[in-house]
């Protein structure tokens, strides 16, 4: 019996498709990105990532902590703060600075809940 030949090995790790709508856009404005991710796209750590990616990682990390941290691993509020500060970059409207304030507030709220449990 003939067997199918295995697919040729590739350095492609994943194929990503992202679609979005612009905020407050009633006319469906948005866009789409489609791209293969390869071995060369993988960074050894976040220190080599762009400011925007590090800041986005901080936002995602805070979201996970606020959900209870089931998938947070060793991530804590100090790490989220460090990521956000390192990735703050230009902040002309102060939105990234405001996020740092939200992290402090969330950490204080979480510390209050822990104190009540003890």
C-alpha positions in Angstrom: 0.0 0.0 0.0 1.2 3.5 -0.9 1.8 5.8 2.1 1.5 9.5 2.1 4.9 11.1 2.3 5.4 13.1 5.5 5.2 16.8 5.1 8.5 18.6 4.6 9.9 20.0 7.8 9.5 23.7 8.2 10.6 26.3 10.7 7.0 27.5 11.0 5.8 27.2 14.5 2.3 28.6 14.1 0.1 30.5 11.7 -1.7 33.5 13.3 -4.8 35.3 12.0 -6.0 38.4 13.9 -9.1 40.4 12.9 -10.3 43.5 14.7 -12.8 46.3 14.6 -11.8 49.9 15.4 -13.1 51.0 18.8 -16.3 53.1 18.5 -16.5 52.4 14.8 -20.0 52.0 13.6 -19.1 51.3 10.1 -17.1 48.1 10.6 -13.7 49.7 10.1 -10.9 47.4 11.2 -8.3 45.2 9.8 -6.7 41.8 9.6 -3.2 40.4 10.0 -2.3 37.0 8.9 1.3 35.7 9.4 3.4 32.6 9.9 5.5 32.6 13.1 8.8 31.0 12.7 11.7 29.9 15.0 13.4 33.2 14.2 10.4 35.1 15.7 10.8 33.6 19.1 12.6 35.8 21.6 14.6 34.2 24.5 13.0 36.6 27.0 10.9 39.7 27.1 13.9 42.0 27.6 14.4 41.9 23.8 10.7 42.5 23.0 9.3 45.9 22.0 7.9 48.4 24.5 4.4 47.7 23.2 4.7 43.9 23.6 6.1 44.2 27.1 3.3 46.6 28.1 0.7 44.3 26.5 2.2 41.4 28.5 1.7 43.5 31.7 -1.9 44.2 30.8 -2.6 40.5 30.1 -0.8 39.6 33.3 -2.9 41.9 35.4 -6.0 40.5 33.8 -5.0 37.0 34.8 -4.2 38.0 38.3 -7.6 39.7 38.6 -9.2 36.5 37.5 -7.6 34.6 40.3 -4.2 33.8 38.8 -4.9 30.2 37.9 -2.6 30.5 34.9 -0.2 33.1 36.3 2.5 30.8 37.4 5.0 32.9 39.3 3.7 36.2 38.0 2.8 38.6 40.7 1.9 42.3 41.0 5.6 43.3 41.2 6.4 41.5 38.0 3.4 43.2 36.3 4.6 46.6 37.5 8.1 46.0 36.3 6.9 44.9 32.8 4.6 47.9 32.5 7.4 50.3 33.6 9.9 48.7 31.2 7.4 48.8 28.4 5.9 52.2 29.1 7.6 54.0 26.3 6.1 57.3 25.1 2.9 58.0 27.0 1.6 61.4 25.7 -2.0 60.8 27.1 -0.9 59.3 30.4 -2.8 56.1 29.8 0.1 53.8 30.5 0.8 55.7 33.7 -2.8 55.4 34.7 -2.5 51.6 34.2 0.4 51.6 36.7 -2.0 53.2 39.1 -4.6 50.5 38.5 -1.9 47.8 39.2 -1.2 49.5 42.6 -4.9 49.6 43.3 -5.4 46.0 42.4 -2.4 44.9 44.5 -3.8 46.9 47.5 -7.2 45.3 47.1 -5.7 41.9 46.8 -3.6 42.4 49.9 -6.7 43.5 51.8 -8.5 40.3 50.8 -5.6 38.2 52.0 -5.5 40.1 55.3 -9.2 39.4 55.8 -8.7 35.7 55.2 -5.8 35.4 57.7 
